[in-house]
Amino acid sequence: MRSQRGGDDEPGLDELLMGAARALRRRWSAGLADIAGLELSPHEARALRTIGHHGPTRLGVVAEHLRIAARSATDVVDRLESRGLVERAPDPSDRRAMTVALTERGTDVLAKTDSLRKEGAAEFFGALTPAQRHTLASLLSKLDSEPGPRRKPRMGP
């Protein structure tokens, strides 16, 4: 694959960004197993975080933030509920719908996962100078704020 810099052996920007994201995720994942003996997956921790920051909320909101199907969000919430981290309740504005909210234990676990995430990020990004971190944050914010869907690359002739 040809990189943005032109050499055939150099990784492209996409590979570098994905590699850095995987390294950060691995670092965070390693610590999740130790939190309250729950062995949370990064996906479950993200769901817990979404519920904690938006809850009580509907499952559709959880699915949207995790970018997964509603049925998959139900499975994730079922696993969190079985561990006593979240609880379901009828939506006060629509009796046909359910909301999900953190339990007291879920609130404690979320605080621990957020702390772990911040510590891991500080260590990971500590390899950069403050100016480099500022530049990286600015660049990533720009990429993350690009409007609308991207055109799909054409495959074939």
C-alpha positions as CSV (number, residue, x, y, z in Angstrom):
1,M,0.0,0.0,0.0
2,R,1.3,3.4,-0.9
3,S,1.4,5.9,2.0
4,Q,0.6,9.5,2.1
5,R,4.3,10.3,2.0
6,G,5.0,8.3,-1.1
7,G,7.1,5.3,-0.1
8,D,5.8,1.9,-0.8
9,D,7.0,0.4,2.5
10,E,5.8,3.2,4.8
11,P,2.4,2.8,6.4
12,G,-0.4,5.1,5.3
13,L,-2.1,7.5,7.6
14,D,-5.1,5.2,8.0
15,E,-2.8,2.4,9.2
16,L,-1.0,4.6,11.6
17,L,-4.2,6.0,13.1
18,M,-5.8,2.6,13.4
19,G,-2.6,1.2,14.9
20,A,-2.5,3.9,17.5
21,A,-6.2,3.4,18.3
22,R,-5.7,-0.4,18.7
23,A,-2.7,0.3,21.0
24,L,-4.7,2.6,23.2
25,R,-7.6,0.2,23.3
26,R,-5.3,-2.7,24.3
27,R,-3.9,-0.7,27.1
28,W,-7.4,0.2,28.4
29,S,-8.7,-3.4,27.9
30,A,-6.0,-4.9,30.0
31,G,-7.1,-2.9,33.0
32,L,-10.8,-3.6,32.6
33,A,-10.5,-7.2,33.7
34,D,-9.4,-6.1,37.1
35,I,-12.3,-3.8,37.9
36,A,-14.4,-5.4,40.6
37,G,-13.6,-8.8,39.1
38,L,-16.2,-8.2,36.3
39,E,-13.9,-8.7,33.3
40,L,-15.8,-6.0,31.3
41,S,-15.1,-5.9,27.6
42,P,-14.3,-2.4,26.1
43,H,-17.7,-2.6,24.4
44,E,-19.5,-3.2,27.7
45,A,-17.5,-0.4,29.3
46,R,-18.5,2.0,26.5
47,A,-22.2,1.0,27.0
48,L,-21.9,1.6,30.7
49,R,-20.3,5.0,30.0
50,T,-23.1,5.9,27.6
51,I,-25.8,4.9,30.0
52,G,-24.1,6.7,32.8
53,H,-23.7,9.9,30.8
54,H,-27.1,9.8,29.2
55,G,-29.2,7.8,31.6
56,P,-31.8,6.9,32.3
57,T,-32.0,6.5,28.6
58,R,-33.7,4.2,26.0
59,L,-31.8,1.3,24.4
60,G,-32.0,3.1,21.1
61,V,-29.8,5.8,22.4
62,V,-27.3,3.2,23.6
63,A,-27.3,1.5,20.2
64,E,-26.8,4.8,18.4
65,H,-23.8,5.8,20.6
66,L,-22.2,2.4,20.2
67,R,-23.1,2.3,16.5
68,I,-24.7,-1.1,16.8
69,A,-28.1,-2.5,16.1
70,A,-30.8,-2.2,18.7
71,R,-30.9,-6.0,19.2
72,S,-27.1,-6.0,19.9
73,A,-27.6,-3.2,22.4
74,T,-30.2,-5.3,24.2
75,D,-27.6,-8.1,24.5
76,V,-25.0,-5.8,25.9
77,V,-27.5,-4.3,28.4
78,D,-28.6,-7.8,29.4
79,R,-25.0,-8.7,30.3
80,L,-24.6,-5.5,32.3
81,E,-27.9,-6.1,34.0
82,S,-26.9,-9.7,34.9
83,R,-23.9,-8.2,36.7
84,G,-26.0,-5.7,38.7
85,L,-24.6,-2.7,36.9
86,V,-27.8,-1.4,35.2
87,E,-31.5,-1.7,35.6
88,R,-34.4,-1.3,33.3
89,A,-37.6,0.7,34.1
90,P,-40.6,1.8,32.2
91,D,-40.1,5.1,30.3
92,P,-42.2,7.7,32.2
93,S,-43.0,9.5,28.9
94,D,-44.0,6.3,27.0
95,R,-45.2,3.2,28.8
96,R,-44.5,1.0,25.8
97,A,-40.7,1.8,26.0
98,M,-38.1,1.0,28.6
99,T,-35.2,3.0,29.9
100,V,-31.9,1.7,31.3
101,A,-30.0,3.4,34.1
102,L,-27.0,2.7,36.3
103,T,-27.4,1.0,39.6
104,E,-25.3,2.2,42.6
105,R,-22.8,-0.6,41.7
106,G,-22.8,0.5,38.1
107,T,-22.1,4.1,39.1
108,D,-19.1,2.9,41.2
109,V,-17.8,0.7,38.3
110,L,-18.2,3.6,35.8
111,A,-16.2,5.9,38.0
112,K,-13.4,3.2,38.1
113,T,-13.5,2.7,34.3
114,D,-13.4,6.4,33.7
115,S,-10.4,6.8,36.0
116,L,-8.7,3.9,34.3
117,R,-9.4,5.4,30.9
118,K,-8.0,8.8,31.9
119,E,-4.9,7.3,33.5
120,G,-4.2,5.1,30.5
121,A,-4.7,8.0,28.1
122,A,-2.4,10.2,30.1
123,E,0.3,7.6,30.0
124,F,-0.2,6.8,26.3
125,F,-0.2,10.4,25.2
126,G,2.5,11.2,27.6
127,A,5.0,10.2,24.9
128,L,4.0,13.4,23.1
129,T,4.9,17.0,24.1
130,P,2.0,19.3,25.2
131,A,2.3,21.0,21.8
132,Q,2.1,17.7,20.0
133,R,-0.9,16.7,22.0
134,H,-2.6,20.0,21.2
135,T,-1.9,19.6,17.5
136,L,-3.1,16.0,17.5
137,A,-6.3,17.0,19.3
138,S,-7.0,19.7,16.8
139,L,-6.4,17.5,13.8
140,L,-8.5,14.6,15.2
141,S,-11.3,17.1,16.0
142,K,-11.3,18.3,12.5
143,L,-11.5,14.8,11.1
144,D,-14.2,13.9,13.5
145,S,-16.4,16.9,12.6
146,E,-16.4,16.4,8.8
147,P,-20.1,16.6,7.8
148,G,-22.1,14.0,6.1
149,P,-21.3,10.5,4.8
150,R,-18.2,10.0,2.8
151,R,-18.3,8.7,-0.7
152,K,-17.4,5.1,-1.0
153,P,-14.3,4.3,-3.1
154,R,-15.1,2.7,-6.4
155,M,-14.1,-0.9,-6.6
156,G,-12.9,-2.3,-9.9
157,P,-12.6,-0.6,-13.3
